[in-house]
Structure formats: structure tokens, C-alpha cells
């Protein structure tokens, strides 16, 4: 019996702003502005070339509740390409583009089914006597706190049951249609096409429960290739094949150097790092470089990094390149906490220091310390409460940075 093949994508965030970039050259700025649209075009091309049965879009087609005519028109144009190839599209809205603000939306092509706010089942006929039951709902408001998974019911007459779900995996609480893996498994569906989380992940195999991630990274935390999954499904197994689509890829790399390295040698090493990313990426990238050393860098080198001369030199080399690797930040980091030696004369300081660090390692204390920042209206749009691993990384980086500043202060006395 013929396999069922379809494309699963989510979190397109068309027309999304990019965060953390300043004063880009015109060529790079235009490439960035077009990147989400180019990623969608690439995925549609893949779907057509692979002759898939249908495409699933699991929420957040747009980045904003009120979409520009430009963004809608570009999306519709890609859906029309799929229509011409006789490929159906099944889509839901998410917390960013919820249906409550679609009153002035442009009309979608006839091949696109946009699920309503109530959980609905749509039957897709395969043409050989088999059928696929697709279940889903669209957001009608930004926050949905109830567990919508309870409203999904298997269609026992269909050959396959696929759940489309834009939400977060949480056993308790949550603002985005929370669910647990056990709740999804209890529905006995053949595939769960998830959306909302921007990092791709397979939560369960057989049946597959899958986040494809977003199609284009938008800031430095969304590193690595982005795209969607080509899914092959039959009665025995499910096969996933990730398809890259991002027009620009965000990277972070670490460069170990000697503290006494000359400026010329440093520039050479940095340029080599940029070229290595270019070869790896074979395209366009945004790059953050973390320079690590065991001791403070020389005074001149330190000065040239601090006043952004080194950064600007690397950027000058990339401005007119079609395969640019745009270094947007150079960060310095010591490999060890050099502050300890300055506390030998007064152990009380060290006691307070270590006590403060240990306190921040507690999730509640850490969250309390950043509460004022993340509650600001602008910050809430871009900043989420860090995960446990992110919290540990932030504390480690802050510890080393403060230690370096303490050591520098000690050297000036």
C-alpha cells in the first residue's frame, strides 16, 4: 500500500522583526527582511518537488495579530503555488496570529483549510479508498489555558489520524494550550504535528509527536538550521526527514586564544573562524564570536575589541558579499574565575560572593531578580523566563564577568 507523505512546518512568523542587530548594510538588511518569506518559498518548492499529499502548518503563520497586506499576499502566493500542484494545506493559527484579528484578512485559495477556534475534524481523501482525519483548532485569543487536547477524538473510520496542535508541553498551568505526552498518546493518533516551540524536537516515536521548530531563526538564541519535516507514514512506521530552509542561519562559535596574542594574529584567527562558518553554512549567516583566554588580553588588543574596531573590520569584509557571514558581536570571556585571588586578604568577601551565587542558582530567587525587567511591556515581547540550563549558563557567565572586573579593579590599585 502506498505510503502517505506530507510536509509538517510551523511558526513561520512571516514579516518578523529581527532582534539584536544594528546598522546593517542595505544588502544584508534586505536579505534579512526577506528571510522568512524565502524560507517559506524554499519549503513550498520542496513540497512540490517531493509530490507530498498535503502540507500542515501548525500555527503562527504571521508574527503579529494584525498582518500587513504584504505578508498576507506573499503567503497567499505560496499557497497558490501549492494549489497549482494539487497539494492541500491544513493550517491553524497560534498565539501570535490568533483569529480574533483576522477580520480584514485576504481570502485564501481553495486548497487551504484554516481550522476554526473549536476543535474540528477534516477528512482528506487519498483517492485509493483510504482517508486521513486531521484534527485541529485555531487560537481566537493570545492565551488558551485549558487543555484542548481533551477535545480531540479519534475518527475510527479513517485510515490515519493526525493531530495539529499549537501548544506547550506542561503537566500543570501554562498559557498556550498545555498538554502532556501521555495525554497525546491516549488519543491513539498516528502523528502529532505540533507548533509553538521554535527548537525542533521529537517528543515521542511511534507514534511520532514532533515540533519542527520555526522556519527561520530570528535572534541569537535560535541558532542552527531551520526548516520543516518531510513525513512518510504507513501502517508500520513513520519516517522523518528534516529539510533545511532558512535563508540566514544564526551561529555562535568559541575561539580559544593566548592572552599575549598580537592584534594581527587575532584578526587572522577571527577571519579564519568567519570563513569556517561560511564553508559550513554554504550561505548567509549571522555570527556571534566568543573569545576565550586564561588571562586578560594585552592592553592594545583589549582596547581595539572594546571600541568595536575589531568588529567593524570583520564587518567591512562582508558588506558586499552574497554569501556574507555577518559578525554582530564579539564577546570576551575568561576561562576561570580570576577574582578569587583578590579575596585572600578578606575571606568575608568570598563568603558573601559564593553565598550570592548559590542563592541565584535557586529558580525562585533568580526569577525574582529579573522580574522587574521581564515585566516591562517591550521586554515581554522578546524575553521569556530562562530554562534551568539557560539560568545556569547566565549565572556562570555573570560570575566570570564580575570576577574579571574585580580582578581589573584590583590591578589598578
N, C-alpha and C positions, 0 to 999 in steps of 0.2 A: 504494500500500500504506500502511496506517495507521501513523503514527509511534508509536514506543514512548516513553511519558512516565513518568518516575519521579522521586521525591524522594531526594536524597542529603544526609544530615546526619551529623554525627559529634560526639564529645566533648560530650555532654550534661552530664556532671558533675552529675547531679541531687543536690540536698541539699548542694551545695558551700559551704564557708565562704568569706566574702569577706575579702580581706586589705587592711590599711591603713586601716580605718575604726574610729572610736571613738565611743562615747556617742551613738549615733543616736537620734533621737526615735522613739517607738513606731510611728508610721505608716510612716516610712521604713524602719525596721528590718524590719517585717513585709513590706513590699514587696520589700526585698532578699532576705529569706528565701524568698519565693515565686517569685523571678525566674526561676530555671532551670525550674521547673515551668510557669510562664506562657509561657516561650519555647517549650517543647515543645508545649503546648496550641495555641499560635499556628501552629506548623508542621504539626501534625496537621490543624488546620482548613484550612490552605492545601492540603494534600494531598487532603483530601476535596473541597474546592471545585474543585480542578483535575482531579479524577477521574483521579488517577495510577494506573498499573498496580500499582506497589508502592513501598515506602519502604525505602531502605538506611540502616542505622545502622552506621557504620564505627568502632565501638569507644568505650570509656569512657562507657557509659551512666550509670554511677554514679561518684561521686568517690572512693569508698572501696572497699577489698576486701570489707568486711563492710557490707552495706547495711541501712539501717533498714527496718522493715516499712512505715513511712510512705512512704519513697521508692519502694519496690517497688510498693506499692499504687497510688500516683499514676501510675507508669509503666504498670502493667497497665491502669489505667482508660483511658489514652490509646490503648493498643494495642487495647482493646475498641471504642473509637470507630472505629478503622480497620477492625476486623473487621466491624462493622455496616455499613460502607460497602463491604465486599467488597474490601478492599485488603490485600495481603500485606505482611509485613515480613521483611526479611532482615538479621540483626544479628550482629555479632561483639563479643566483649569485648576490652578493651585492657589496658594495663599498670596502670591504676588499679583496674579491676573484674574482674581475671582470674578464670577459672572455678574455680580451686582453692579459693575461699572461697564457693562457691555451694551448699554442701550444704543450707542451710536456706532457699534461695530459694523464693519463692512461685511457683506454677505459672503459666506464660504462656499466653495464649489460643492457640487452634489456628492462627491466621493468622500467628503469629510463628515463624520458623525461626532458632534460635540455633546458629550453626556450632560444631562440636566443636573440640578442640585440634589435631586433624590436619586438614590442608588437604583440604577436601571440595567436591564439585561438586553443586549442587542445580539441578534443571531446573524452570523456571517456564513453564508452557504459556500461550500468549497466547489460545488459543481460535479462532484462524483458521488453524491448521496450523503456525504459527511457534512457536518456543520461545526462551527465554533461559537460558543456562547461567551461573549465579552461582557464583563460586569464592571461598572464604574460609576462615579459621581463627580460632579464639579463643585468647587468651592463657591459659595454665594456670599461669603464674608471672609475676612482675613484669618480669623481664628475659629477652628472647629475642635471643640474639646471632647465631644462624645466619640465613642469608639465605633466608627462607621462600619468596621469590619463585621459587626453583628448583623448588618443589613444585607450582607452578601449571601445569596442562596444558590447552591449548585443546580444547574439545569441537567438533569439526568438523561434527557433525550439527546443532548449534544455530544458530539464525538470528543470535543475538548472544551474545557472551561478555563478561561483566563481572567484573572482579576487585575484591574487597573486601579492603582491606589496611590494617591499623593499624601504621604503622611510620615510619621516618625515612629521608630520602634521604642516604645516605653511601656512598662508594665503598669505604671500609675501616673496620673497627671498628664500634662502635655497640652499644647495649643494647636497641634497640627494633626488631627485625626489619628491619635495614638493607637498603636496595635502591638501585639506580641507575636513572635514567630509561632507559638503554639496556637494562637487564635487563627492565624492564616492556615496552618496545617490542618486544623479541624474542619476547614471548609472543603478539603479534598479536591482542590483545583489542580490543574495540570501546570499552571505557570502563574506567578505573581509579578506583574510589571509595575514596579514601584517608581516613585519620583519623590523629590524634596531634598534628599541628601546629595550634595554635589561631588562626593567622592564615591567612585563606583565600588560596589561591594556585592558579593553573593552571600546572602544571609543563610541560605539553605540549598541543598542539592536534592533533586528528585523528591518532591517537586522543587523546581528552581524558584527561589524568592530573590529578586535581583533589583538592585539600584544601578542604573547605568552611569550615574553621575551627570554633571552638566556637559554641554557640548563644546563649551569654550570657557577656559579659565578667565576670571575677571580680576583677580588680585593675587598677591604673593603667596597666600595660603592655599591657592588652588593650583598647585604645581603638577607637572606631568601631562601626558597626553590625555585629551578628552575626546569623546565621540559617542558611540552607541553600540548596541549589541545586535548582531545578526543571530537570530534564534532559529534552530532547527528542532522540531518537535515531532516525535512519533509515539506509538504506544509503549515503547520500551525505554526510551531515554530522551534526554534533552541535551542539545549541544549549543554552547555559547561561543561566538567568535567576536571579539572586540574589534571595532572598526574605528580607526583614528580619523578625526575630522577637524580638530582645532586649527584655526588659521595662525594663531600665535600661541606658543607654549611658554608657560612660566617655569623658570628653573631657579634652583638655589644650589650653589656649589661652595665648597670649602677649600681654601688654599693655604697649605702649611708653608710658612716661610721662616727664615732665620732672622733674628732681631736686627742683625747688622747688615742686612741686605741693602744694596745700593738702590737708588731711585731707578736707574736704567734697568737693573736686573728685575726689579719689581714690575715695571711696566712690561717687560718681556714676558714674565710669568703670567701676568694678567691677560695679556694679548693671547698667549697660548691657551689659556683657560677659555677665553671667548671663542677661539677657533675650534676648540674641542667640542664645545656645546653646539656650534654651527654644524660640525660634521655629524654629531649625534642626532641633532634635530632635523637636519636637511631642510631647513626652512627658517621661519622667523620666530624669534624668542625674546622674552623679557628675562633678564638675568640679575640675580642678587648674588654678590660675591662676599663671602665671609673670610677675612684674612685672619689666620690664627698663628700665634707665636708663643714661645715660652717666656719671653721678656718683652718689655717695651721696645718699640721700633726706634730707630735713630731720629733725632730731632727734626732734621730736614724732611725725611720721608713722612714722619708723622704730620708735619705741617702741611705738606702737599696733599695728603689724604684728607685732613680736616677741612681745608679750604676748598675741597672738591676739584682741585686741578687734575688729580689723577683720574677721577670720574669723568671729567669733561674731555680729557684726552681720549679715553676709550670711546666716548660717545661721538666725538668728532670723526672717528674712523668708520662709524656705522651709519651716518646720516643719509647717505645716498645709496646704500646697498639694498637690493631687493631681498637678500637673504640676511637681513640685519639680525644681530644679537645685541639688543639694547640693554646695556648695564644701567639699571636705575638706582642701584645703591651699592656702596662698598662699606662693609661693617668690619670693625676691628674687634678681635676677641682674644683674650689671653687664655691659654690652656689650663692654667691653675689660678687659684685664688691667692694673689700676691699680697693681700692685706694682712695675713696672719703675722708676718714678721714685724709689723708695726705695733702689735699689741703685746709684745713680750714684756714691756715695762709696766703694763697695767692690765692684768687679766680680767678686770671687771668689764672693760670694753668688749673683750672677746666673749664673755659670758652673755652680755646683753645682745651682741650680734648674733650668736648662734641661737639664742632663745627666740629672737625675732624671726629668723629663718624657719625654725621648726614650727613656730606658730602659723606662719603663712602657708606651710605645707598642708594645714588643715583646710579643707574645702570651704567651710563656712567663713573662716577668718579671711581667706583670700578673697572670696566673693564680696564680703563686707567692705574690704579695702578698695575694690574697684566699682562698688555700687553706684557712687555718685557719677562716675564717668559714663558708665553704660546706660544710665537712665536719661542722659541728655538726648534730645529728640534726634539730632543729626547722627550721634554716635550709634543709636539703636538700629539705624538702618544698615550699618556696616559691621557692627561688633556684636558677637554673641558671647555668652558666658563660656570661658575656656573649658575644654575637657580636662580630665585628670592628667593626661600626658602633656597637654599644652600648658597646664598650670605648672607642672614640674619643670618644663623647659624654660618658661618665663622666669621662674624663681632662680634657676641655675644661671641663666644669662644675666639677670639683675645682680646676683651675688658676685659674679666675676667682674661686671662693670663697676659696681661700687667698690669692690676690692681694688681695682685698678686706680680709681680716683683717690682712694685713701692712700695708696702707695705713692701716687704722684704728688699728693699734698705733703706726704712725709719727706719726699726728696727735696722739696723747696724750702724746708725748714732747716 
